[in-house]
């Protein structure tokens, strides 16, 4: 029997680096979700950074 975690796990087929510097790395990850759909998903890999996302009452987003 599979657990809920196993049924909801994404399968990663690979990752392509699209940007890299000393603070952050951005990649496109080739993934398959549990229903079988496969697509590229953006992945952000910060290097020892603090990140904040603020959303106001008008759904405007500020990323710091």
N, CA, C and O of each residue as an XYZ file, in Angstrom:
256
protein
N       0.844     -1.183      0.000
C       0.000      0.000      0.000
C       0.887      1.244      0.000
O       1.894      1.294      0.707
N       0.511      2.241     -0.791
C       1.301      3.470     -0.849
C       0.739      4.491      0.129
O      -0.457      4.501      0.420
N       1.601      5.329      0.619
C       1.176      6.385      1.530
C       0.749      7.606      0.732
O       1.028      7.707     -0.462
N       0.068      8.538      1.402
C      -0.320      9.790      0.740
C       0.902     10.530      0.227
O       0.859     11.133     -0.845
N       1.996     10.489      0.988
C       3.218     11.171      0.562
C       3.755     10.570     -0.729
O       4.191     11.305     -1.616
N       3.732      9.264     -0.848
C       4.219      8.610     -2.069
C       3.321      8.921     -3.259
O       3.818      9.100     -4.371
N       2.007      8.989     -3.048
C       1.070      9.289     -4.136
C       1.179     10.732     -4.607
O       0.840     11.030     -5.753
N       1.645     11.638     -3.746
C       1.722     13.050     -4.118
C       3.136     13.491     -4.492
O       3.368     14.677     -4.726
N       4.070     12.567     -4.549
C       5.471     12.898     -4.836
C       5.671     13.233     -6.311
O       5.175     12.528     -7.190
N       6.401     14.315     -6.573
C       6.786     14.684     -7.931
C       8.048     13.921     -8.298
O       8.915     13.706     -7.451
N       8.154     13.512     -9.546
C       9.352     12.834    -10.037
C      10.187     13.854    -10.802
O       9.693     14.495    -11.730
N      11.443     14.002    -10.416
C      12.354     14.940    -11.073
C      13.179     14.168    -12.092
O      13.901     13.234    -11.743
N      13.064     14.570    -13.369
C      13.801     13.902    -14.443
C      15.117     14.597    -14.766
O      15.996     14.001    -15.389
N      15.263     15.858    -14.346
C      16.499     16.590    -14.598
C      16.298     18.068    -14.346
O      15.173     18.536    -14.167
N      17.402     18.799    -14.333
C      17.343     20.247    -14.131
C      18.350     20.924    -15.043
O      19.479     20.461    -15.207
N      17.913     22.038    -15.638
C      18.773     22.826    -16.523
C      19.022     24.177    -15.860
O      18.079     24.902    -15.544
N      20.276     24.507    -15.652
C      20.655     25.775    -15.035
C      20.451     26.913    -16.029
O      20.948     26.850    -17.154
N      19.718     27.961    -15.617
C      19.497     29.097    -16.520
C      20.103     30.393    -15.995
O      20.250     31.353    -16.752
N      20.457     30.439    -14.711
C      21.121     31.618    -14.160
C      21.874     31.210    -12.911
O      21.400     30.378    -12.137
N      23.052     31.795    -12.711
C      23.856     31.445    -11.543
C      24.765     32.609    -11.183
O      25.467     33.143    -12.042
N      24.754     33.000     -9.924
C      25.752     33.933     -9.416
C      26.054     33.543     -7.974
O      25.619     32.483     -7.527
N      26.781     34.364     -7.245
C      27.202     33.941     -5.910
C      26.081     33.960     -4.879
O      26.263     33.423     -3.786
N      24.926     34.560     -5.181
C      23.825     34.630     -4.236
C      22.660     33.699     -4.565
O      21.952     33.246     -3.665
N      22.463     33.415     -5.845
C      21.260     32.655     -6.219
C      21.502     31.849     -7.490
O      22.299     32.227     -8.348
N      20.795     30.732     -7.583
C      20.848     29.877     -8.768
C      19.404     29.634     -9.205
O      18.548     29.325     -8.376
N      19.131     29.772    -10.499
C      17.790     29.567    -11.041
C      17.845     28.453    -12.071
O      18.691     28.459    -12.964
N      16.943     27.505    -11.940
C      16.927     26.387    -12.874
C      15.534     26.075    -13.374
O      14.540     26.471    -12.764
N      15.465     25.364    -14.484
C      14.212     24.798    -14.980
C      14.285     23.301    -14.722
O      15.173     22.610    -15.221
N      13.337     22.817    -13.936
C      13.341     21.420    -13.528
C      12.283     20.665    -14.328
O      11.120     21.065    -14.364
N      12.690     19.586    -14.962
C      11.789     18.713    -15.718
C      11.145     17.761    -14.719
O      11.815     16.880    -14.180
N       9.830     17.933    -14.464
C       9.138     17.144    -13.447
C       7.907     16.453    -14.017
O       7.343     16.876    -15.026
N       7.510     15.387    -13.348
C       6.242     14.713    -13.623
C       5.463     14.695    -12.315
O       5.987     14.294    -11.275
N       4.205     15.134    -12.375
C       3.365     15.129    -11.182
C       2.597     13.811    -11.120
O       2.559     13.074    -12.105
N       1.981     13.502     -9.972
C       1.369     12.181     -9.795
C       0.354     11.759    -10.861
O       0.187     10.564    -11.101
N      -0.328     12.716    -11.507
C      -1.297     12.316    -12.536
C      -0.641     12.022    -13.882
O      -1.327     11.712    -14.857
N       0.706     12.121    -13.934
C       1.437     11.782    -15.148
C       1.827     12.959    -16.018
O       2.633     12.803    -16.936
N       1.268     14.145    -15.749
C       1.632     15.320    -16.545
C       3.092     15.671    -16.295
O       3.576     15.611    -15.164
N       3.780     16.034    -17.360
C       5.201     16.371    -17.276
C       5.404     17.775    -17.818
O       4.867     18.122    -18.870
N       6.179     18.585    -17.103
C       6.415     19.965    -17.508
C       7.682     20.485    -16.848
O       8.273     19.821    -15.997
N       8.098     21.704    -17.260
C       9.245     22.352    -16.631
C       8.740     23.310    -15.549
O       7.806     24.083    -15.766
N       9.375     23.237    -14.394
C       9.002     24.034    -13.231
C      10.208     24.872    -12.826
O      11.321     24.351    -12.762
N      10.010     26.162    -12.552
C      11.120     27.022    -12.126
C      11.523     26.667    -10.699
O      10.668     26.434     -9.845
N      12.819     26.629    -10.449
C      13.342     26.359     -9.112
C      14.375     27.421     -8.762
O      15.285     27.699     -9.543
N      14.225     28.007     -7.586
C      15.152     29.019     -7.093
C      15.933     28.407     -5.940
O      15.349     27.888     -4.989
N      17.254     28.472     -6.031
C      18.138     27.920     -5.005
C      18.987     29.058     -4.434
O      20.039     29.375     -4.989
N      18.541     29.683     -3.324
C      19.345     30.757     -2.739
C      20.549     30.191     -1.992
O      20.521     29.056     -1.517
N      21.593     30.986     -1.897
C      22.778     30.594     -1.152
C      22.882     31.452      0.097
O      23.340     32.593      0.044
N      22.459     30.902      1.203
C      22.517     31.606      2.492
C      21.925     33.004      2.392
O      22.588     33.996      2.697
N      20.697     33.070      1.970
C      20.040     34.359      1.797
C      18.734     34.381      2.573
O      18.112     33.344      2.806
N      18.334     35.566      2.964
C      17.020     35.759      3.563
C      16.111     36.316      2.470
O      16.460     37.278      1.786
N      14.954     35.705      2.319
C      14.017     36.117      1.280
C      12.674     36.397      1.936
O      12.231     35.654      2.811
N      12.030     37.479      1.505
C      10.706     37.812      2.020
C       9.775     38.100      0.852
O      10.167     38.726     -0.133
N       8.543     37.637      0.977
C       7.500     37.933     -0.002
C       6.349     38.567      0.766
O       5.817     37.972      1.703
N       5.969     39.775      0.366
C       4.897     40.502      1.028
C       3.759     40.675      0.034
O       3.975     41.136     -1.086
N       2.542     40.305      0.441
C       1.350     40.459     -0.396
C       0.389     41.385      0.343
O       0.050     41.131      1.499
N      -0.055     42.467     -0.321
C      -0.978     43.389      0.335
C      -2.429     43.017      0.033
O      -2.700     42.031     -0.652
N      -3.357     43.824      0.557
C      -4.788     43.525      0.414
C      -5.275     43.582     -1.035
O      -6.357     43.078     -1.335
N      -4.496     44.188     -1.940
C      -4.847     44.231     -3.360
C      -4.111     43.152     -4.149
O      -4.074     43.195     -5.378
N      -3.529     42.191     -3.448
C      -2.778     41.077     -4.035
C      -1.559     41.528     -4.839
O      -1.129     40.838     -5.763
N      -1.008     42.683     -4.484
C       0.257     43.105     -5.076
C       1.378     42.415     -4.311
O       1.294     42.238     -3.095
N       2.423     42.030     -5.026
C       3.508     41.251     -4.429
C       4.799     42.057     -4.444
O       5.169     42.650     -5.457
N       5.478     42.067     -3.297
C       6.807     42.656     -3.178
C       7.742     41.546     -2.732
O       7.533     40.930     -1.687
N       8.778     41.291     -3.531
C       9.759     40.264     -3.175
C      11.065     40.953     -2.818
O      11.569     41.783     -3.573
N      11.608     40.599     -1.657
C      12.874     41.189     -1.198
C      13.856     40.081     -0.895
O      14.987     40.352     -0.493
